[in-house]
Each structure stands twice: as C-alpha cells, then as structure tokens.
Amino acid sequence: MFTTRLISGIILVLIAILVVSTGGSLLFAVTGAISLIGLFELYRVMKIEKNPLGLIGYLAAISYYGLLWFDGEQYVTLMAIAALMLLMTMYVFTFPKYKTEEITVAFFGIFYVAVMLSYLYQVREMPDGGLLVWLIFISSWGCDTCAYCAGMLFGKHKLTPVLSPKKTIEGAVGGVAGAALLGYLYALLIGHKMMVVGNPRLACAMACAIAAVISQVGDLAASAIKRNHEVKDYGHLIPGHGGILDRFDSMIFTAPAIYFAVTFLAR
C-alpha cells in the first residue's frame, strides 16, 4: 500500500509540475476536468450523481468554466441564480421526489468544487502567476507535512477529537508556521523575479500562513462530509490516495485563499 501510494504520489507531482508550468489552455482544461470529477465524487456520496439534480450541477459547472474562459466573470452571479432557479423548479414540480438537502448539496457542490478549484487556474493567470501559483502547493502540501511532523513531535492537545482524533493543536500551529517559513524561503529564492509583488518575502510568507490555516479547515471539512455519510474515500481514481476530493480537499480552499491574499498583500 505504501509503495503504491508513493509511486502514484510521485506521478501526481510530476503531472502537476508539467501542467501548472505550462499553464494556459492545458491548465484550464485539466482544472475543469478535475472539477467535474470532484463534483461527481461529491454527488455520488450524496447519491445524486446520476439524477437531474446532478445534471444541473454539471451543466452549471461547465457554464462557469465557459464564462471564465471567455472573460465573462461578470455573469457568474447570473449563472448561480439560474442554476438555483432550475434546481428549485425541479424541486417544486417533482415534489416530494427530492429532499431539501439534495437541492442544497447540488447547489453547494458547484461552488465548493468547481468555483473554488478554478482559482488554481486564476492564480496562474495573474501577473507573476507563473511564480505565485506554487504558493498553493506550498501552503497545502507543505502545511500537511509540517503539521504531521509537529504533531508527531509535540502533539498533546486534540484539535477536533471527534472528527479527526490524530490531529493536534500543536500540529496545526506547526503546519501554519512551516508553510509560512516555506513561503518565505521560496520568495528568498525567486522573489527577485516577481515584477508586481512589492515585498515578496513578506507577501509569500503571509499568504502561505493564511492559506495554511484555511487549508486545514478544507481538509477537515472534506473529512466531515465523509464521516456524516460513512464513506472511507471519495473514489479510487488515484491509487493509494483515493479520489480527487481526497487528494485536493485542502487545495480547494488554498487556491482561492492564495488568490485573494496575494491580491491584497501585493498592493
């Protein structure tokens, strides 16, 4: 199991380096595909992946990415309202076939997976995006690693005893501190190449710290959904890791966090 996880993890990292470094239409297409697969995984947990509610969710996600590609972000609110109206229309005219919770999660999934994950592409498209996009991975995967090490060495106080008994407050603090340090070191190496960010070391360190806090919330949120529905993994697409949401659960939160943190800190 460890060998499988290690090999698939290395392959995943290599693919990520290739796709993110290339950016543009390749990153856009991969991000869109990952979003749809992740949305399918979420809907499957909720048992709406093959019914009309799921179809509306998929169409809304595709529409969102269409708006993003053609610079139609000003119409995202319209898209969201239209999706909600369609879901509520389905709810009303088929009553009592669907439960309120199914309507809610169909709408929630559009933003939780498709919209939030799209910020991976949006960060890459920012000025200095080719450099800043790696902060998403540093704050996500770096936080995970540092939190694990700090928890193993110093962990005594449980962070969420019921939801994730192995996670500790010390580990969480170590994860944030480690991500901030990694962000600082990253800027120390390549900050001189950034043309827009005024103080790269401070900006990258603070952005990674902020994203690391939110990253841990994202990880726990994905776990909470699985616990609520008694599911071990969201899927089996990535050998040894589970599904898309099992591997990208924290990145769903760090991508928009880095985007907005850098947007404000770069000023």
N, C-alpha and C positions, 0 to 999 in steps of 0.2 A: 504493500500500500504506500509506504514512504517513497519507494523508488518511482512508482507511477506518479505520485504527487509531485516529486522533484522534477521528473522529466517533463511532465505537462506544464509545470510552472516555468521551467526554462524556455520551453517553446512559446508559451504565452508572452513572456518578457521579450523574446526576440521579435515576435509578431508586433507587439506594442511599439517597440523601437522603430521598426520599419514603417508601420502605418502612421504613427504620430510624427516621425521625422519627415515623411513625405507630405503629410497634411493634405490640404485641398480636397478634391473630389473623392480621393481614396479614403481619407479620414471621415469625411462626411458620410459616405456610403457605409463604411464599417460601423460608425456610431449609430446610424439609422437602423442597420440590421441588428446590432446588439440590443438596441432599444426595443425593437419589435419582439425579439426572442425573449428578452426580460419581461416584457409586458405579457407575453403568452405564459411564461412561467408563473407570474403573479396571478393571472386569471385562472390558471389551472389549479392553483391552490384554493382559489375561491369557487372553483367549479363553474366558471362562466366562459371558459376559453373557446368553446365551440358554439355558443348560442348568440343570438342577435346583439346582446349587450356587449359581448366581447368583440363582435364585428364592428360595432360603432366605435369602440375604443381603438381598434387597429386603424380604422379609417381616420379617426381624429389624429392619431399619432403620425400617420403618413401625411396628412394635411399640414400638420405643424412643421414637419421637416420640409415640405414643399414651400411653405411660407418662409422658412429660414433660408433655404437655398436661393429663393428669388427676392430676398430682402423685403419680405412682407411682414416683418415683425409687428407692425402697427395693427395687423389684423388678427393677432393671436387671441386677443380678448374676444373678438367676434367668433373665432373658431371654437373657443371654450364654451361660449354661450350656446352656439349652435349644437355642439356635442351634448351639452346638458339638456337642451330642449328635446333633442332626439331621444335621449335616454328616458326623460320624463314622459314623453309621448308614448314610448314603448311600455313604460310602467303603467300608465293610465289605461291604454286601450287593450292591454292583455291582463289587467288586474283580475285575480290575485296571483297570476303565474309567477311573477318575480317579487322578491322581498326588497325592502328598502335598502338593506345592507348590500345587496348585489348591485343596485343602481349606484350607490355611493362608491363602492370599490371600483366599479367600471370607470367612473369619472376620476377618482383619486389616482388610478394607475396611469392615466395619461400624463399627469404632472409628475408623479413620483418616479416614473421610469423614463418616459420619452423626453419630457421637457428638461428635467434636471440633468440627465445624462448628456443632453445635447450641448451642455456648456463645455464639455471636453473639446468639441469642435470649435465652439465660440471663443474659448481661450486661445486656441491655436491660431485663430484668425485675428486676434488683437495685435496692435503694434508690439513688437518684441515677443509675439506669441510663440515663435519657434523656441524661445528660451523659457518663457513663463509657463508653458503647458506642462513642463516636467515637474513643476511645483505640485500639481495634482497628484502625481505618483509619489513624490517625496512625502507629502503630508498624509497620504493614505497608507501606502505600504510601509513607509518609514515609521509612522506612528504605530502601526501594528507591531512591527519588530521591536521597537524601543519599549512599547508598553509590555510586551511579553517578557523582555529581559528584565525590566524594572520590577515587574510583578513577581517574577521568579526570585529575584534577589531581595526585594524589600517588602513585597506584598503581605499585608496583615489585615487590612480593613476592606471588607467586601463592598464593591461598587453597587452592584444590583444582585443581592443574594438569591432572589428567586429566579430571575431571568437568566443570569449568567454567573453562577457561583464562583467560577475561577477568576473572574475579573476583579481587580482591586483598585482602590483609590490611588494607591502608590503607583500602580501600573499605569493608570490613566494620566497621572501627572507626569510620569516618566515619558509616556508617549508624546505628550504635548511638548515637553522640554526637548526631547530628542528630535522631533520634527522641526522645531524652531532652530535648533543647532544645525541640522542638516540643511535647512533653507539658507541659513547664514553662510555655511561653508560652500554651498552651491553658488551663491552670489559672489563669494570671495573669489571663486574660480572664473566665473563667466560674467560677473556683473558689469565689467568694463565694456562688454559688447552690447549692453542694453542702451538704447537710444532715448527711450521715453521715461523709464523709471528713474526718478530723481536720486533716490538713496537706495540702491539695490539691496544692500546688506540688511538694512533695517526693514525695508518693504518685504523682502522674501522671508525673513525670519518671522515677522509678524503675521504675514499671510499664511505661512505654514502652521504657525501656532493656532491661529483662528480656525483654519481648516481642520487641524488635528482634533480639536475639541468637537467640531461638528461631525468629523469622520467617525468618532466613537459612538455618537448618537445614531448615525446611519447604520453602523454595524449592529447595534443593539435593537434598532427598530426592525431590521430585517429578521433578526432572531426572534423578536416578539411575535411577529406575524406567523412565523413557522411554529412557534410554541402554541399560539392560540388555535392553530389548525392541525396540530400534532403531525407536522411534516419534518422529516430529518433534513432533506435537501430540496432546493427548488427544482433541480434537474440533474442530469448526468452528462451534460454536454462536454464538460471539461473533466477528464479522468482524474480522480483523486481530489477534485475541488468541488464538484457538484455542478450547479447550473450557473448561468450568467449572473443572477442575483446573489448567489453565494460568493462569487469572486469579486463582483463590482458593487457590493452593497454599500461599502464606505465611500467609494468613488462617486456614487450617485450624489452624495452630499458634498464631497470635497470639490467637485468640479464647479458648481455654482459659487461655493464659498471662495475659492481662489479667484474666480472671475470678478466678483464684487469687491473682495478685499483688495486686489491689485488695482482695480478701477479707482478706489478711493485713496489708497496708500500711494499710488504713483503720482498723485497731484502735487 
